[in-house]
Amino acid sequence: MTENDKRPASGDRRPRKPGAPRPAGAGRPSGTGRPARSGSGRPATPRDGQRRGAPAGDAPQRRSAPRDGQRRDDSRGEGGRPRRDDAPRGSRPVTGDRRGAPGGARKPFGDRGAPRKPREDDRESAPRFDDPPVDEDATPSELDRAAWRELKALTKENAEWVAGHLVMASRVVDEDAERAHKHALAAARRAGRIPVARETVGITAYLLGDFALALRELRTYRRLSGSADQVPMMVDCERGLGRPEKALELAGEVTRSELAPAIAVELAIARSGARLDLGQMELALQELEIPQLNPDVAYSYSPALFDSYATILSLMGREDGANRWGELANRAADALEASLQGTGDDEEMVVVEMPAEDSGE
């Protein structure tokens, strides 16, 4: 196990599903699935901020600068024009028309052939994007009210177009994060500075492991919305970029007592992971010892919190405690799954008291 693998999972940060009200201070509900006990630090994504499948050093390569005043291309003559190998330098003037005009004299402006054709309409010549298709039934009615209110700043036609892609991003994110990201990018191109569009780009980029893009978009979302609900994910992005000190600095910018409980838990898990990155095992454990670490009740965020606590205890060699909290994480997940059977809405915030016999020390 490498050092980067010793990071607790940071919760399920995915775009909120359409149709569910947005909890106060929460950008999306926490996952309710059983957490994996892999000891992994975050979702299985590249640690250096690159996309899945992209080679390291994905950025275009820069050509080496010429040395000692040498031109980049020795075949270029004066004025930057290519030099013919069969003609000596200086055999013809640098300026002048090369198409047979006597003496190399320039032709009058009006005597230079047929006039240029007018350019095509800007809309025709503008670059086109391969936007993914939108299902016919993906309508703005599926968005929650807060998101739709933001889109009303756009024209009606544009708002409906953007809404369709946001709805599609939420529909497919669980099965195909890359496709969801394409929908998010399509929405953002037309939405401009609408917070929900930038937020969705950031979340889908995070799921793909593009931590640099995710951090940039989530910073923009935070600036536009004034909300701190995505700070935990931003902290995790700093970790993914190999900057745990900056991650802790960013985490310290918010007052945890002012956050919604689910967001406070996500922030605690992200802070704990940054401590692990720095080799601060005891502090990593302390970051998770918050009021929500209650074995007697199961909230939507409890499985991830309990499992992160168990993971660190295991890394510290405290296997008895690790086994206990791992079992509590499993039971919390089971209780939440049972409470959701038949509801058809996996985004509802559910609070379930765990049976007394299952909450033993």
C-alpha positions as CSV (number, residue, x, y, z in Angstrom):
1,M,0.0,0.0,0.0
2,T,1.5,3.4,-1.0
3,E,1.3,6.5,1.1
4,N,-1.3,8.0,-1.4
5,D,-3.5,5.0,-0.9
6,K,-3.8,5.6,2.9
7,R,-6.5,8.2,2.5
8,P,-10.1,7.8,3.7
9,A,-12.8,8.0,1.2
10,S,-14.2,11.6,1.1
11,G,-17.8,10.8,0.6
12,D,-20.0,10.6,-2.5
13,R,-19.8,14.0,-4.1
14,R,-22.0,13.8,-7.1
15,P,-24.4,16.3,-8.8
16,R,-27.7,16.3,-6.9
17,K,-30.5,14.5,-8.7
18,P,-33.2,16.6,-10.3
19,G,-36.5,16.9,-8.5
20,A,-35.0,16.8,-5.0
21,P,-35.0,20.0,-2.9
22,R,-31.6,21.4,-2.2
23,P,-30.8,21.1,1.5
24,A,-29.7,24.3,3.2
25,G,-26.0,24.6,2.8
26,A,-25.7,21.4,0.8
27,G,-24.8,21.1,-2.8
28,R,-25.7,17.4,-3.0
29,P,-26.7,14.7,-0.6
30,S,-24.1,12.3,0.8
31,G,-24.0,8.8,-0.6
32,T,-26.0,6.2,1.3
33,G,-24.3,3.2,-0.2
34,R,-22.1,0.8,1.8
35,P,-18.6,2.3,1.9
36,A,-15.8,0.2,0.6
37,R,-13.3,-0.9,3.2
38,S,-10.3,-0.6,0.8
39,G,-8.4,1.9,2.8
40,S,-8.3,4.1,-0.3
41,G,-7.9,7.8,0.2
42,R,-10.4,9.0,-2.3
43,P,-12.3,7.7,-5.3
44,A,-10.0,5.6,-7.5
45,T,-8.8,8.5,-9.7
46,P,-5.4,9.7,-10.7
47,R,-3.5,11.5,-8.0
48,D,-1.8,14.1,-10.2
49,G,-4.8,15.9,-11.5
50,Q,-4.8,14.3,-14.9
51,R,-7.8,12.6,-16.5
52,R,-8.2,8.9,-16.7
53,G,-6.4,7.4,-19.6
54,A,-4.3,10.6,-20.3
55,P,-0.6,10.2,-20.3
56,A,1.5,11.9,-17.7
57,G,2.5,15.3,-18.7
58,D,-0.7,15.8,-20.7
59,A,0.1,19.4,-21.5
60,P,1.5,20.3,-25.0
61,Q,5.2,20.1,-25.1
62,R,7.1,23.4,-25.5
63,R,9.8,23.6,-28.1
64,S,13.3,24.4,-26.9
65,A,14.2,28.0,-27.3
66,P,17.1,28.6,-29.8
67,R,20.5,29.3,-28.3
68,D,23.0,32.0,-29.1
69,G,20.6,34.0,-31.2
70,Q,20.1,31.1,-33.6
71,R,16.8,31.1,-35.5
72,R,14.3,28.3,-34.9
73,D,14.6,27.2,-38.5
74,D,17.9,27.6,-40.3
75,S,16.1,27.3,-43.6
76,R,14.5,30.7,-43.1
77,G,16.1,33.6,-44.8
78,E,15.8,37.3,-44.2
79,G,12.3,38.5,-43.2
80,G,11.4,35.0,-42.0
81,R,10.7,33.7,-45.5
82,P,11.8,30.2,-46.4
83,R,15.1,30.2,-48.3
84,R,15.5,28.1,-51.4
85,D,18.5,25.9,-51.4
86,D,19.3,26.4,-55.0
87,A,19.5,30.2,-54.8
88,P,22.2,32.1,-53.0
89,R,21.3,34.5,-50.3
90,G,20.6,38.0,-51.5
91,S,20.0,36.9,-55.1
92,R,16.6,38.6,-55.0
93,P,15.1,41.4,-53.0
94,V,13.3,40.5,-49.8
95,T,10.3,42.6,-50.7
96,G,8.4,42.6,-53.9
97,D,6.0,40.3,-55.7
98,R,7.3,36.7,-56.3
99,R,4.8,35.9,-59.1
100,G,6.7,37.3,-62.0
101,A,6.2,41.0,-61.7
102,P,9.0,42.9,-63.5
103,G,11.9,43.9,-61.3
104,G,10.2,42.5,-58.2
105,A,8.0,45.6,-58.1
106,R,4.8,45.5,-56.1
107,K,1.6,45.5,-57.9
108,P,-0.9,48.3,-57.1
109,F,-3.3,47.3,-54.5
110,G,-6.3,47.3,-56.9
111,D,-4.4,45.1,-59.3
112,R,-4.0,42.0,-57.2
113,G,-6.4,39.6,-58.7
114,A,-10.1,39.0,-57.9
115,P,-11.5,40.5,-54.7
116,R,-11.8,38.2,-51.7
117,K,-15.1,36.5,-51.2
118,P,-17.1,37.8,-48.2
119,R,-16.6,35.8,-45.0
120,E,-19.3,33.5,-44.0
121,D,-21.6,34.5,-41.2
122,D,-19.9,34.4,-37.9
123,R,-22.4,31.8,-36.6
124,E,-21.4,29.5,-39.4
125,S,-17.7,29.9,-39.1
126,A,-17.6,29.7,-35.3
127,P,-16.2,26.5,-33.8
128,R,-18.7,23.8,-33.2
129,F,-18.8,21.5,-30.2
130,D,-19.9,17.9,-30.3
131,D,-22.5,18.3,-27.6
132,P,-24.0,15.0,-26.4
133,P,-27.7,14.4,-27.2
134,V,-30.4,15.2,-24.7
135,D,-33.3,12.9,-24.1
136,E,-36.7,14.3,-25.2
137,D,-38.1,13.9,-21.7
138,A,-35.2,15.8,-20.1
139,T,-37.1,19.0,-19.1
140,P,-36.5,21.9,-16.7
141,S,-39.3,20.5,-14.5
142,E,-36.8,17.9,-13.3
143,L,-34.4,20.5,-11.9
144,D,-34.9,21.6,-8.3
145,R,-36.2,25.1,-7.8
146,A,-33.0,26.7,-6.7
147,A,-31.2,25.6,-9.9
148,W,-34.1,26.7,-12.1
149,R,-34.2,30.1,-10.5
150,E,-30.5,30.6,-11.4
151,L,-31.2,29.7,-15.0
152,K,-34.0,32.3,-15.3
153,A,-31.2,34.9,-15.7
154,L,-30.9,33.4,-19.2
155,T,-33.3,33.8,-22.1
156,K,-36.1,31.3,-22.0
157,E,-34.8,29.2,-25.0
158,N,-31.2,29.2,-23.6
159,A,-32.4,28.3,-20.1
160,E,-34.3,25.3,-21.4
161,W,-31.3,24.2,-23.4
162,V,-29.0,24.5,-20.4
163,A,-31.5,22.8,-18.2
164,G,-31.7,19.8,-20.5
165,H,-28.0,19.2,-20.2
166,L,-27.9,19.6,-16.5
167,V,-30.8,17.1,-16.1
168,M,-28.9,14.7,-18.3
169,A,-25.7,15.1,-16.2
170,S,-27.6,14.1,-13.2
171,R,-29.3,11.2,-14.9
172,V,-26.1,9.5,-16.2
173,V,-23.5,10.5,-13.6
174,D,-23.8,7.2,-11.6
175,E,-23.2,5.1,-14.7
176,D,-21.0,7.3,-16.9
177,A,-19.2,10.1,-15.3
178,E,-17.4,11.0,-18.6
179,R,-20.7,11.5,-20.4
180,A,-22.1,13.5,-17.5
181,H,-19.0,15.7,-17.8
182,K,-19.7,16.3,-21.5
183,H,-23.3,17.4,-20.6
184,A,-21.9,19.7,-17.9
185,L,-19.5,21.3,-20.3
186,A,-22.2,21.8,-22.8
187,A,-24.4,23.5,-20.2
188,A,-21.6,25.7,-19.0
189,R,-20.7,26.9,-22.5
190,R,-24.2,28.4,-22.8
191,A,-24.8,29.3,-19.1
192,G,-21.7,31.5,-18.6
193,R,-21.6,32.5,-15.0
194,I,-24.6,30.6,-13.7
195,P,-23.4,28.9,-10.5
196,V,-25.1,25.6,-10.9
197,A,-23.6,25.0,-14.3
198,R,-20.0,25.7,-13.0
199,E,-20.7,23.6,-10.0
200,T,-21.7,20.6,-12.1
201,V,-18.6,20.9,-14.3
202,G,-16.5,20.9,-11.1
203,I,-18.1,17.9,-9.7
204,T,-18.0,15.8,-12.8
205,A,-14.3,16.8,-13.4
206,Y,-13.6,15.6,-9.8
207,L,-15.2,12.3,-10.5
208,L,-12.9,11.9,-13.6
209,G,-9.8,12.8,-11.6
210,D,-9.2,16.1,-13.3
211,F,-8.6,17.9,-10.0
212,A,-7.1,21.0,-11.5
213,L,-10.2,21.7,-13.6
214,A,-12.5,20.7,-10.7
215,L,-10.7,23.1,-8.3
216,R,-10.9,26.0,-10.8
217,E,-14.6,25.5,-11.5
218,L,-15.5,25.0,-7.8
219,R,-13.7,28.2,-6.9
220,T,-15.7,30.0,-9.5
221,Y,-18.9,28.4,-8.2
222,R,-18.0,29.5,-4.6
223,R,-17.3,33.1,-5.8
224,L,-20.5,33.3,-7.8
225,S,-22.8,31.7,-5.2
226,G,-21.1,32.7,-2.0
227,S,-21.6,29.2,-0.7
228,A,-19.1,27.1,1.1
229,D,-20.9,23.8,0.5
230,Q,-18.3,22.6,-2.0
231,V,-15.2,23.4,0.1
232,P,-14.8,19.8,1.1
233,M,-14.4,18.7,-2.5
234,M,-12.0,21.7,-3.1
235,V,-9.9,20.5,-0.2
236,D,-9.8,17.0,-1.7
237,C,-8.8,18.5,-5.0
238,E,-5.8,20.2,-3.4
239,R,-4.9,16.8,-2.0
240,G,-5.2,15.2,-5.4
241,L,-2.8,17.8,-6.7
242,G,-0.3,16.9,-4.0
243,R,-0.8,20.0,-1.9
244,P,-2.0,18.8,1.6
245,E,-0.8,22.0,3.3
246,K,-2.9,24.1,0.9
247,A,-5.8,21.7,1.5
248,L,-5.7,22.4,5.3
249,E,-5.3,26.1,4.7
250,L,-8.4,26.1,2.5
251,A,-10.3,24.0,5.0
252,G,-9.5,26.6,7.7
253,E,-11.3,29.3,5.7
254,V,-14.7,28.1,6.8
255,T,-16.3,27.9,10.2
256,R,-17.4,24.3,10.6
257,S,-20.1,25.1,13.1
258,E,-21.9,27.1,10.4
259,L,-22.0,24.2,8.0
260,A,-24.8,21.8,7.5
261,P,-24.0,18.5,9.3
262,A,-23.4,16.5,6.1
263,I,-21.0,19.2,4.7
264,A,-19.2,19.3,8.1
265,V,-18.7,15.6,7.9
266,E,-17.3,15.8,4.4
267,L,-14.9,18.5,5.5
268,A,-13.8,16.5,8.5
269,I,-13.0,13.5,6.2
270,A,-11.1,15.7,3.7
271,R,-9.1,17.3,6.5
272,S,-8.3,13.9,8.0
273,G,-7.0,12.8,4.6
274,A,-4.8,15.8,4.4
275,R,-3.3,15.0,7.8
276,L,-2.6,11.4,6.6
277,D,-0.8,12.8,3.5
278,L,1.5,14.7,5.9
279,G,2.0,11.6,8.1
280,Q,0.1,13.1,11.0
281,M,-1.8,9.9,12.1
282,E,-3.1,11.1,15.5
283,L,-4.3,14.4,14.1
284,A,-6.0,12.5,11.2
285,L,-8.0,10.5,13.8
286,Q,-8.8,13.6,15.8
287,E,-10.2,15.4,12.7
288,L,-12.9,12.7,12.6
289,E,-13.9,12.9,16.3
290,I,-16.8,15.3,15.7
291,P,-20.3,15.2,17.2
292,Q,-21.6,13.3,14.1
293,L,-19.4,10.3,15.0
294,N,-22.3,8.8,17.0
295,P,-22.6,5.0,16.9
296,D,-26.2,5.1,18.1
297,V,-27.8,6.7,15.1
298,A,-27.4,6.4,11.3
299,Y,-27.6,9.4,9.1
300,S,-26.9,9.6,5.4
301,Y,-23.3,10.6,6.1
302,S,-22.7,8.0,8.9
303,P,-21.3,5.1,6.8
304,A,-18.6,7.2,5.2
305,L,-17.6,8.8,8.5
306,F,-17.6,5.5,10.4
307,D,-15.6,3.7,7.7
308,S,-13.0,6.5,7.5
309,Y,-12.6,6.3,11.3
310,A,-12.2,2.5,11.1
311,T,-9.6,2.9,8.3
312,I,-7.4,5.2,10.3
313,L,-7.6,3.0,13.4
314,S,-6.5,0.1,11.2
315,L,-3.5,2.1,9.9
316,M,-2.6,2.8,13.5
317,G,-2.7,-0.9,14.3
318,R,-5.7,-0.7,16.6
319,E,-7.6,-3.5,15.0
320,D,-10.2,-4.0,17.7
321,G,-11.5,-0.5,17.3
322,A,-11.2,-0.7,13.5
323,N,-13.3,-3.9,13.4
324,R,-15.9,-2.3,15.6
325,W,-16.3,0.9,13.6
326,G,-16.2,-1.1,10.3
327,E,-19.1,-3.2,11.5
328,L,-20.9,-0.1,12.6
329,A,-20.4,1.4,9.1
330,N,-21.9,-1.7,7.6
331,R,-24.9,-1.7,9.9
332,A,-25.5,2.0,9.3
333,A,-25.5,1.4,5.6
334,D,-27.9,-1.5,5.9
335,A,-30.2,0.5,8.1
336,L,-30.3,3.4,5.6
337,E,-30.9,1.1,2.7
338,A,-33.8,-0.6,4.5
339,S,-35.3,2.8,5.3
340,L,-35.3,3.7,1.6
341,Q,-36.9,0.6,0.2
342,G,-40.1,1.6,-1.6
343,T,-39.5,5.3,-1.5
344,G,-38.1,5.6,-4.9
345,D,-36.0,8.6,-3.9
346,D,-32.5,7.9,-2.9
347,E,-31.8,11.6,-2.4
348,E,-34.0,12.1,0.6
349,M,-32.2,13.0,3.8
350,V,-33.1,10.1,6.1
351,V,-32.4,9.8,9.8
352,V,-32.7,6.3,11.2
353,E,-32.1,5.2,14.8
354,M,-30.1,2.1,14.9
355,P,-31.5,-0.8,17.0
356,A,-30.2,-0.7,20.6
357,E,-28.7,-4.2,20.4
358,D,-26.7,-3.1,17.3
359,S,-25.1,0.0,18.9
360,G,-23.0,-1.8,21.5
361,E,-19.5,-0.7,22.5
